[in-house]
Amino acid sequence: MVTDSNHEATTQRIAECRTTTVTDMTISCSGSGTTACSTQTAAPKTGCSESVTASTTTFSCKASSTNPAKRQTGNEDGQDACAEVREWLVWPEDGMDKTQTGAISSKLKELLGDEHKIVVSDTKFAGVNFWVVTLKAGREKEIKTIDHVVSVHPRCTKGCGDPTVESHWRYQTDYIKENLDMTLNDGIPQMAFLSQSKDHYPLEETGSDQKYFFDESAGEDIPVYIVDSGANLEHPFVNIRDKVEFIQVSDEEGVNDDSFLLPSQRCWHDDPGNCHAHGTLMLGFIAGAHLGVAKKVKPYVVRVPRRSEFGGGATPEDWLIGVTKVLERFEKPRKTILAILNLSWHWTRNLYEAYPVEQRGEDTFFGFRNRLAALINLLIQNGVFVLTGAGNDGPIYGWPSLFGVPYDKVWKSIEEYKSTWLHIPDLLVVGALNPADGKRWSKSGISGDDEGSFPELYAPGYHVVGANGDKSKWPGEPDLDYKKPIDRKAQISYYKGSVGTSDSE
């Protein structure tokens, strides 16, 4: 029997027996009214001895409600007795404006009355990222009325979007194991491309005859920050593991691995399609023994947390806090470049809003986007060279890559964002090309205008091979001989290339 109640379970006496009923539930049945469900449980009519057992029959009942946030009314304080309580994100218009954020904070305390229901994501010197508040559904409308609050929406707790997934990587170990055409698939062309002149394509040399010429300094000790899933430092191609320093986005101190994998650093066997050690891949492209373009840099791996038992699951704000972690190391404006920041991921509005929450509005994405732009701008002012990839879906629809597009270059398919356009002139956005012929890859992220005027810089990103962080796929370390050191000045294109090697088929 199902009996309704506002706060606690009710009981009903049947003869000498007392049976507890379930409350705070709405169900509908295939029969008429509630009759079809009233006989779900048959309790003993008389006696309560242990020899008498209640019989239970389960019917198929589908939960329904005309308003999920208001299943029941009429409790003492006039509030919805069964309104769902969850965490909500509150985004300020300008998190660096202390007057704005102070007023918002005060108003939140006034409305909620309990400071324990408010958690602020702040920074050492760059203001507030956002607030996390605990609310009953419906009360978010009050929060949205606060001056200078640009966005309020439920916090994603499961099934959040993955900003690194667009296509499929080709892994170096797979191609060596399958003994495919070595002129295209062993990683040599993508490395040789980086040290050839533009007039030298297509390359006359093939296969192992191609050489990658790199400066002997190999970017030695230049700080390179990688905001990503971490890295599997057990990979045989990671030859500078002693130099890698982890920076944790969450409180997982000491968990120095690739969060997109299981803790064992293997893919979950039932879901291989969603398993990709993206951070390991990026570290390999930047500083790997075989595929790294700057093999002696000082890598700082900014690791988003593992929030799913299968690996991955980081929330959008985890990625944002990762950028904040880098910024907090560069407090003062600088005229010289002190470090490089690799952001090889992007968020589209649809991806951000696709995670399973019910209360989404037109303003949901813009608090996140605006704050990301503010952090990147401040990083550049403080001496950090920021790079991002253009993606692999043709016309670009995601950020941070769209921050690189000037206002007067906004194309038709993204004109809906023009009224709130944010441009970062010094952000470097890199597209993908085929290192075999030096031509732009047809799926590389590109502007939607007829000229394809954006981005202006391309690097190997098609027919490229990367390091696989999944330990279950390691057949052994191959012996590739394509590196030939020369004594010349290191080129910044090495670092540009590390970002341009984006997802490929």
Sequence and secondary structure as in RCSB ss.txt:
>XXXX:A:sequence
MVTDSNHEATTQRIAECRTTTVTDMTISCSGSGTTACSTQTAAPKTGCSESVTASTTTFSCKASSTNPAKRQTGN
EDGQDACAEVREWLVWPEDGMDKTQTGAISSKLKELLGDEHKIVVSDTKFAGVNFWVVTLKAGREKEIKTIDHVV
SVHPRCTKGCGDPTVESHWRYQTDYIKENLDMTLNDGIPQMAFLSQSKDHYPLEETGSDQKYFFDESAGEDIPVY
IVDSGANLEHPFVNIRDKVEFIQVSDEEGVNDDSFLLPSQRCWHDDPGNCHAHGTLMLGFIAGAHLGVAKKVKPY
VVRVPRRSEFGGGATPEDWLIGVTKVLERFEKPRKTILAILNLSWHWTRNLYEAYPVEQRGEDTFFGFRNRLAAL
INLLIQNGVFVLTGAGNDGPIYGWPSLFGVPYDKVWKSIEEYKSTWLHIPDLLVVGALNPADGKRWSKSGISGDD
EGSFPELYAPGYHVVGANGDKSKWPGEPDLDYKKPIDRKAQISYYKGSVGTSDSE
>XXXX:A:secstr
 B   SSS  EEEETTEEEE B S   B SSSTTGGGTTSEE  SS   TT   EE     B   S TT S    
TTSS TT  EEEEEEEES TT HHHHHHHHHHHHHHH  GGGEEEEE SSS EEEEEEEEETTTHHHHHTSTTEE
EEEE   SS   TT SS   BHHHHHHHT  HHHHSSHHHHHHTTS GGG S S  GGG  EEEETTTTTT EEE
EEESB  TTSTT TTTTT EEEESSS TT  SBTTS TTSS  TT GGG   HHHHHHHHHH TTT SSTT EEE
EEE    STTS    HHHHHHHHHHHHTT  S  SS  EEEEE   EEHHHHH SS S   TTTTHHHHHHHHHH
HHHHHHTTEEEEEE  SSSB  EETGGGGS GGG  GGGGGGGGG    TT EEEEEEETTTTEE TTS B SST
T     EEEE SS  B    GGG         EEEE S   THHHHHHHH     
